[in-house]
Amino acid sequence: MINQKKSYYAVIFSSQRTDGDNGYGKMAKTMEELASKQKGFLGIESARDSELGITVSYWETLEDITSWKEHAAHKTAQDKGKREWYKNYKVRICKVEREYTIDS
């Protein structure tokens, strides 16, 4: 995971999908690969069941998040998501002050 000694930011994207893949899986993989190459990207975690999907991406600064939001390929994916892939979604941006882990 991240394990930063300083604070960082989390973008929490929760969504309900429309029926069918319609190219979503391929685009999601492409966006994850592209995001991982952006300045300030720290990592990503994602989970989805039949009703709800949650993806959390981690970034060094708010400026890095804004740059990713405005990236041309990401904007194209966002537009397609609004038109075809999502019934609804919500984005939350949070500052992470601390993190804890346990290994068993």
C-alpha positions in Angstrom: 0.0 0.0 0.0 1.0 3.6 0.3 2.8 3.9 3.7 3.6 7.6 3.4 5.1 9.4 6.4 3.5 12.6 5.3 -0.2 13.3 4.6 -1.6 12.6 1.1 -5.0 12.6 -0.6 -7.5 10.0 -1.5 -10.1 10.3 -4.3 -13.0 8.0 -3.5 -15.1 7.2 -6.6 -18.3 5.2 -5.8 -20.6 4.2 -8.5 -23.5 2.1 -9.7 -23.0 0.8 -13.2 -25.4 0.3 -16.1 -25.9 -3.2 -17.5 -23.3 -4.7 -19.7 -19.6 -4.0 -20.1 -19.8 -1.9 -23.3 -16.0 -1.4 -23.2 -15.9 -0.4 -19.6 -13.4 -3.1 -18.5 -10.9 -2.1 -21.1 -11.2 1.6 -20.4 -10.9 1.1 -16.7 -7.6 -0.8 -17.2 -6.3 1.8 -19.6 -7.1 4.6 -17.1 -5.5 2.8 -14.2 -2.3 2.3 -16.3 -2.3 6.0 -17.4 -3.0 7.3 -13.9 -0.1 5.3 -12.5 2.2 7.3 -14.8 1.0 10.7 -13.6 2.9 13.0 -11.3 1.9 12.5 -7.7 0.1 9.1 -8.2 0.7 6.9 -5.2 -1.6 3.9 -5.8 -5.1 2.6 -6.4 -7.5 0.1 -4.8 -10.8 -1.0 -6.3 -13.7 -3.3 -5.4 -17.0 -4.0 -7.1 -20.0 -6.2 -6.5 -23.3 -6.4 -8.5 -24.6 -3.2 -7.0 -21.7 -0.9 -6.0 -18.2 -0.2 -7.1 -15.6 1.8 -5.1 -12.3 2.9 -6.4 -9.9 4.8 -4.3 -6.8 6.5 -5.9 -4.1 8.1 -3.8 -2.2 11.3 -4.7 0.5 13.5 -3.2 -1.3 16.8 -3.7 -4.6 18.4 -4.6 -2.9 19.8 -7.7 -2.0 16.3 -8.8 -5.6 15.3 -8.5 -6.7 18.3 -10.6 -4.1 17.5 -13.3 -5.4 14.0 -13.5 -9.1 15.1 -13.6 -8.2 17.5 -16.5 -6.1 14.9 -18.5 -7.5 14.7 -22.0 -7.8 10.9 -22.1 -9.4 10.9 -18.6 -11.9 13.5 -19.7 -12.9 11.3 -22.6 -13.4 8.4 -20.3 -15.4 10.6 -17.9 -17.7 11.8 -20.7 -18.3 8.2 -21.8 -18.9 7.1 -18.3 -21.6 9.8 -17.8 -23.3 8.8 -21.1 -23.0 5.0 -21.1 -21.5 3.3 -18.0 -22.9 4.8 -14.8 -26.4 5.0 -13.4 -24.9 7.3 -10.8 -21.6 8.1 -9.1 -20.1 10.2 -6.3 -16.6 11.5 -5.9 -15.1 12.4 -2.6 -11.7 13.9 -2.0 -10.1 13.4 1.4 -6.9 14.2 3.1 -5.2 11.2 4.7 -3.4 12.2 7.9 -2.4 8.8 9.2 -2.7 5.2 8.1 -2.5 2.0 10.2 -1.9 -1.6 9.0 -1.9 -5.0 10.6 -0.2 -8.0 9.1 -1.3 -11.4 10.4 
